[in-house]
């Protein structure tokens, strides 16, 4: 066996039939394999097999090598094609009788695929797909370069190495690329008109066709049949066969040391798909995964994090895969499908909440927009959990919107008062876990939040009023949202749009002589104390025109404004600290109405009480009793619906499911 290292060649002569296990890997394969392979092999189970073999053995026989959906597409380019060609052509002048040297191409890791027990045998390519795919493309080029009197070799390539002659569908191909590559690859294998002309497969094929037209020396053309002989007899790999009890994705992770790091959502996708037989993976990918991916794009990982939060589990962004893996470790493929079905459904709701899709209900859309502008993603798990209950019919739109109003009041009051928000993520996720099945979630939510204290508190009217007047709100994310909400509360028949509007300081950020004169001897102190407070702020579309103008000039322009906020200045001929404070107190009355808080905690019992005839279902403890009684595992479809993986049992909207 000959391993090429740059321009030098290392000869390692071994019988292709030599069979290695654990200890032998240490002694013989370690010098030939990159570090991650060696570390993995040494620590693998005894069932792992590592055998030097001819690469052509992956193409011979009635079988199929499948590139899993979790693998990246075919990416090799001219640099790699040239290296392979150089490794092949070096043997062209060799004497087969006297020279038995071979070229070592690296390791290929495979394992039996989970599939239905009919048709051709299938093996997943965990590592080595780029090499095997390129070898098949080289054989396509050889096939199409053979002379008329070499048709035996042509049939051998087509019927024995590239296809499973007599098979149908995808089983026809000896090597089946990942989903996005299949159309372009199949055109070359089946010799059909090339419709996908810019594919990497076509470029590779064309490269080898050009090299096959090169001269072999002294004007002699290259014999493509001789190239086929070299592929069959000279190219070797270490075949690493894993048992069907190994976790293929964990192995893929440990060996994928050359690629760029995968996103957490990529890891989840790969793990999900590997829980299904190969024959089902495409349908699962197309029907459940791809819609989520297309819908959310780069937000997919964040959605999964929020989904876990809605389930009551707080995880960091880098731990999403590990947490979701725990959810399905002991589940069969049917239960995994149910989980993916639920995730796909909730991804639609998350898209509306996060703004990548349109929310049709105006009131909900407005609240979702406010939460985004306040950059309060930590509330998304609770919103998602409540949204699912609403869609499931547990309560109506009015109470769902009321629940959003409760959350908005809670968050906005805290921002005005300046309460630290670092503990809120845990609070919202804890509420997801304790959320009762009720027709009035807004009542429960008000009571639950009103009972919180310290850094989780919902500021009272007194605390809110004290900070409202003097808080430095300009520069906070809440400032423009607050002004817009107060403006809208006036109930215009024709609401002035906020597009193009901005926050205007009545007393300007830079005092002019006119302003110093108006504010008096304490002008500097007044300016420092009141400049960025709510009473000195308004909305306008004339910000550049107003700038540092005198109050009289600003007052004239405010009189032309369509915003009700600016009607106030018609009653004030001067602008002083007392006027700023007075306006803030007027605005406070509206703010307390817009963002109310219960003065006394609502009794917990009333929050979870249920009237007869409600669609309330059951709590998690009851589900556990049902599982024990029925002897099945039930997968969650929503808070009020559970189903067994095989679909035989569906628990839906029961009042009395607890089994004695």
N, C-alpha and C positions, 0 to 999 in steps of 0.2 A: 504494500500500500504506500502511496507517495502523497505526502502532504506538502503543498507549495506554500512557502512563506516569502512573500515579495518575489524576488528573483531567484532565491535559493530554493532547493528542493530537499525535503527530508524523506528518506525512504523508510517506511515502517511495514515490514512484511508480516502479514497475518493471514491465516486462512479465513475466508469469508464466513465459514460455518462456525468459527469460534464463538462461544456463547458466554456472556459475562453476567455476573450478578454482584451484589454489593462489594465484596472485597476486591474483586477483579477490577471494578471501576476505579478503585483507589490506585491500583498499580499500573493499569494499562491505558485507561481512557483519560485519566487526569491530564497527561501531557498534551492530549489532542483537543480537549474541550475547554471553552471559556469557563471562567470561575463559577458563574451562577449555575451552569449545568452540573459541574462536579459537586458543588455543595448540595444541590438538589438530589442528585443520584445517590450520594453517600447516605443521605438521610431518608431515602425512600424506603417503602415497604419491600419485603423480599419478593413480592409478586412482580416487581418491575424487572423488565428484561432489556438489556442493552447488547446489540449484536452488530458487528460490522457487516454490511451487506451492499450489494450493487444497487444503485439508485433506481435502476430499471425495474427492480422488484416491486416498487410502489405502483407500477403501471401494468404489470403482468398479472394474469389471473382474473377471475370473475369477482371483482370487488370495486369499491369506490372510496377515494380519499376525499373527505368533505372539509372544506374550510368553514369553520363555524361562523355564525353571524357576528360573534363578538370580535373576530379578527379584523384588522384594518384591510382596506382594499389593496390590490396589487400596485406596488409603488416602485419596483425596480426600474432603473433607467439605464442609459447607455454605459455608464461607468461599470455597473454590475454585469451587463450583457457582455461588455468587452472582456471583463475578467473571466467569465465563464468560457467565452470563445477561445481566449488565449490558453486556458487550461485544457480545452479539448484539442485544439490544433497542435499542441506540443506533441501529442501522440501520433499525429498523422503519418510521419515517416517511420514509425516504429515497426519492428518485426514482431508480429503476434506470437510467433513460435518461440522466440528467444527472450522476448521482453514481456514480463508479466507485471510490470509496475502499474500501479493504479493511482488515481488522484482522490484524496479525501476531501469531501465537500463540507464536512461539519456533521451536525447531528440533526435528526428529524424525530420529533416527539409525536407519537400518535396514541390513540386509545380507541377501543370499540365504541361505536356510537350507540346511544339508546335509540332503537328504532323498532318498527314492527318486524316480526320474524318471518318476513317474506322478501323476495327480491334479492338483490346483490348485498353482500356483506359490506358494511360501511364502517369507516374509521375516521375519527376526527383528527385533523392536523392541528395539534396544539402549538407546534413550532416547526418552521421549515416550509411554510406555504410559498414564500417568494421563490425559493430554489426549485421546488417541485413544479410550480407554475411555469417558470422560465424553461425548465427542461421540456415540458409539454409543448411550449411555443417553439422551441428549437426543433422538436420532432415534426411539428406542423410545417415548418420551413423546409426541413429535409424531405418530407413527404411530397411537397409541391415542387421540389427541385430534382426529383429522380427522373432518370431517362425512361423512355418507353420500354426498354428491355429490363427494367428493374421493378416491374409491377409487383413482384412477390414481396419485396421489401416495403413497397407502398402499402399493400394490404396488411402486412404485419404491423406497421405503425398505426394504421387507421383502426383495424379490427381488434388488435391485441393490446395496444398501448394507449390509445386515445379514447376508445369507446368500448362499452360492453355490448358487443354485437348481439342483437336480438332483444335487448332491453328497451323499455319505453320511458318517456318522460325524463326527469332529471337523472334517473338511474342509467341512462344511456352513456353518460360521461364518466370516464375513469377518474377524473379530478373535477370536483364541483366547487367553483369559487364562491366567495361570499356574495350575498344577495345582489348588491349593486353592480357586481362585475359579470354576472352570468350571461346577460344578453350579448355583450361584446365578445366574451370568450367563446360562447357557443357558435357564433358565426364562423370563427376560424376553425373550430373542430369539425363542424358539419359542412364546411366548404360552401357556405351559402353566400349570396351577395353581401359585401361588407357595407352595412348601412351606418355603422358607428366607426367612422374613419379616423377619429382622433383618440381612440382609446389607447391606453398604455399597452394593451395586448397587441394591437395592430402595429404599434411602433416597434415593439420587441420582435414581432414576426418579420417586419420589413427589414429590421437591422440584420437578422440572421440570413434572410434571403440575399441581402447584398453581400454579406461575407461569404456565402456559399458560391457566389459568382467570382470571388477572388481567385487569383492564380495560386496554385500550390507550390510553384517553383519551376523555373526553366520553361515558363509558358504553359505548363500543364494545368488544366482546370481541376478544381477540387471535386472529388468524387463524393456526392452526398451519401452514398451507401457506406463509404468508409467512415464518414462522420457518425452514421447510425451505429456502426460496429463499435466505435469508441464509446458512445453513450452507453451501449449495452455491456461492454466488457471492461471499461476503465474507470468509470465514475462511481465512487463509493461514498457511503455515509454511515454514521453510526445510527442504527435503528433502535430507538428507545420506545418500547411498547409498555404502556401502563395498563393496569388492570381496570376492569369496568367498575370497580368499587372506589377508585381514586376520584377526587374532585377535580375535574378538568380545568375549571376556571382558576382555582388556587394555583394549579401547576402553571397555567398560562401566565398568571401574575408573576410567579417566581422566575420565569424564563424570559419575560418580556423586558429585558434590561436594555435593549437597544432603542426602543421607541420612546416618544415623549410621554410624560405622565398622563394617565387617563383621568377624565373628570369623574367625580363621584357618580354622576348619572350613568356614565359609560360602564362603570363597574356594576351598578345595579342592573342595567340592561343585560349585560353579559351573564350575570349570575341567574337572572330570571330565565333567560332563554335556555341555559344549560339544564334547567330543571324539566325541560320538555323533550320528548323524543324528537329526533331530527326531522321526522316526517311532519311534525306539528309546528316546528319553530317558525317557519315562514308565515303561517297563518297567524300565530301569536304576535309576531313582529309587526306584520301589516295591520292587524286588526286592533291591537291594544297598545303596542309601544310607539309605532310611528305617528299615530295621531297626537299623542302627548308630545313627542319630540317636535313635530311640525308646529304644534300649537304654542309651545312655550319657549322653544329654542334654547338660548343660553340661560333661561330662568328655570330650566328643568330641575337642576340640582337643588335650587332654593325651594322649589315647590315640594320636593321630596322631604326636605328638612321641615317645612311647615306642615306637611301631611303627618309626619311623625309627631310633631307638636300637638296636632289635633287629636292624635291617639294618646296623648299624655306623656310623651317621651321627649325630653329636652336634649338635643344633640348639637354638637358643633358641626360646622359645614364639612369638615374633613372626616367626620365619623358617620356620615349618612349611609354609606354602603354597609358598614358593619352593623348599624342598627337595623336596617331593612333585612339584612341577611338573617339576623336573629329572629325576625318575624316569621320566616318561612323555613327555617332549618329543618324542622320536623314535619313539614307539610308535604303532601303529595302534589303532583302537578295540577290536579283539579283545584286544590285549594290555592295554589299559587296563581292560577288563572282568575279565581274569584278576587284575590287581592289586586291583581293587575286591572281587572275590570273596574273595581272600586276606585283605584288610583286614576284610571283614565277618566272616569266620570267626574271625580273631584278636580282633575286638572282643568276641566272646562270652567268650573266655578272659580278656581284660583286665577285663571286667565282674566276673568272679569274683575276680580278683586285687585289684581296686580296691574291692570291696565293694558295688558297685551290683547285683550278682547273687549268688546263693547258690552256694557251692562244695560239692558233695555229699560229697566225700571229707573225713572229719573231720580227718585229719592235715594235709592241704593247707590246709584252711580255717583251721586254727589258725595255721599259719605265715603265711598271707596276712594274717590279723588282726594278728599281731605286727608285721609289716612296716608295716602302716598305722598302728598305734599308735606305732611308733618314728618315724613320719613319714620313712620312707626310700624315697621314690618313685624315687630315682636307681637303685635296684636293679631297677625294673620292666622295663626293656628286656631284661635278662638272664633274669629270670623268664619273661617272655613268650616269648623265644627257646627256652628249655628246655621250657616248657609246650607249645609248638607241636611240638617234636620228640617229646615224650611222646605227644601226641594222634596224631601221625603214625605211631606204632608203633616208634619208634627204640629205646626202652627202656621198662622197666616202671614201674609206680607206685612200687614200693619204691625204685628208684634215683632217681626224680624227687623223692620225699619226702626221700631222703638228701641230694640236692643242695640242697634248701631248708634242711635242717639245717646244711649246710656254710656257706651264706650267713648264716644266723641267728647261728651261732657267730662268724663273721668280724665281723659288724656289732656284735654285743653286746659282744664282748671289746674292740673299739675304743672303744665308748661308755664302758665302765667305765674303761679306761685314759686316755681323753681325747684320742685321736689325732684331729687335724682331719680332717673328712670332705669338704673341698672338692675333693679330687682323685678321689673315688670315682666320680663320674658318668663321667668319661673312662675309668676302669679297667673298669667294668662294660660299657661300650660296646665297648671294645677286646676284651674277652673274647667279646662277641657275634661279632666278626669272626674271632677265632682259634678259636672253638668247633669241635672236631672232630666227626666223625660216629662216635659210640661208643655202646656199650650200657651203659657205666658212667660217666656224666657226673660223678657225685660224686667219682670217683677223679681224673678230669682236673681238676675244679674245685678240689679240695683241693690238688693239686700246684701249680696255677697261682697260687692265692692265697698259698700258703706261700712261694713264691719272691719275692713282692713285698717291698719294704723301704721304709724311711723313712716318709713319710706314707701310703703304701699298705700298710703292713705289717699282718700278722695277729699280734697280740701273743702271745708265747710263754707257757707256763704260769708261768714265773718272773716275767715282767713283769705278767701278769694277777694273780698272787697278791699281788705287792707293792702294787698299787693297790687290789685288792679290799678289803682290810682297812681302809684309811684313806681311800678315795675318798669325796667328798661326793656320794652318789647321790640323796639326797632332792631333789626338784625336777627331776630329769632325766626324760625320756620313758621311760627304760629301767627306772626304779626299780620300778614296780608290776608290769611285765612279768616282771622278775627274780623278785620275790617269788611271783608266781603260778606261774611255772615250777617253782620249788623246792617250792612247796606241792604241785603236781600230781605231782612226782616221787616222793612218798611212796606213791603207788599205793593210794589209798582204794578200798574196795569201793563206798562211796557218796561220790562227790566232792562236797565242799561248793562251792556256787556262789559266784562272785565278784561277782555283782550286789549292789550296795549295800555292798560292802566298801571299805575305804579304808586308807591307810597310817597306822599308829600309831607314834609315837615312844615307846619304853619310858621312857627318860629324857626328860621332857617338854621342849617348846620354851621354856617359862618355868619356872624353878626356884622351888619353894616352900620354906619353911623346912625341911620334912621332907626334901626332896631335898638341900638344902645340908648338912644334918646327915649324911645317908647318904654323900655324896660326899667329905666332909671339907674340909680347908683349901684343897685345890686344885680345889674344885668348879667355879669359873668357868672355869679352863683346861680341865678335863676336859670340861665341857659344850661349850665352843667346839670342841674337837678331835674329839669322838666323836658329837655330837648327830645329824648327818645321815648317818652311816656305816651300812653295811648291817647290822652287828651290833646296832645300836640300833633297827632298823626291823622291823615285822611287819605282818600284815594282821588287820583286825578289822572287825566290823560294829557295834562299840560305841564308836566314836571319840568321839562327843559325851559319852558317859557317863564315859569314861576321862579325857580331857582332862589336867589337871595333877594328878591324884590321886597319892597316895603309891604307892610300889612294891608295898607289901603289898596295897593295894586293887586295883591293876591285876593282880597275880598271882592274886588270887581270881577275877577276871573272866576272865583268860586260861584258867584251869582249866575254865571252862564252854564254851570256844570249840571249834568243830568243826574249826578249822584245826590241822594238825599242827605248823605253825610255832610255835604257842603252847604246845605240850607242853614245850618246852625250859625254860620258866621255872619249872616245878614242881620242878626240881632246884636252883634258886638262890634262897636266902632273902634275899639282898641283890643290889644291882645297881651294879657299879663299872666303871671303865675296863677293868680286866682281864677282867671278865665280858663286856663288849661285844666286846673283841678275841677272846676265846675262842669266842664264838658265831659271829663272822665267819669264823673259821678252820674251824669245823665246817661252815658253809654253803659254804665254798670247795670242800671235797671234792666236794660235790654239783654245784657250778657247773662244775668242770672235767670231770666226767662228762657233764653235760648239754651243754656247749659245748666239745667237744674240738678240738684242733688238732694236725696232724702235726708231730712235733718236728723231723723232717728232711724237706726237700723231696722229693716223689715224683718219680722220674725222668720226664722229659717223654715219653720213648719209650713207657713203659708206659701212659701216660694215653691215647695215641692208638692203641695197638695194637688190632687187631680179630681176633677168632676167626673161623675159617671158618664159614660158614653164618649169620652175623649179617645183619640186614636193612640194614646200612650201605650207603649209596649212593655218592655221589661228591662231590668237592670242587669249588669254584668254578672252579679251573683246568681241570678235566676238562670242565666245562660249556662253558667258552669254546672248548675244542678241538672239542667236539661241535657247537657252533654254527658254527664255521668249516668243519668237515667237511660238515655237512648244508646249509649255506648258509641258515640260518634264524635268527630271533631267538627265544630261548626265555624265557618269563616264569616267574618263580619261584612255585610253588604252595606249597612248604614247603622245608625244607632238603634234602629228599631227592626232591622231585618238581618237574619242570619241564615246561612245555607250550608248543608253538608257538601263536601267536595264533589261527591258523585251526583249531586242534584236531587237525591231522593227525599231529602228533608228540607223544608223551608219554614222557618219560624218568622211570622210577619204580623205585626200589630196585635199581639195577644195581650189581654189584661192580666190574666192569671196563669203565668207560665211556670211559677215556682212549684216544683214537684216535691211532695212530702217524702 
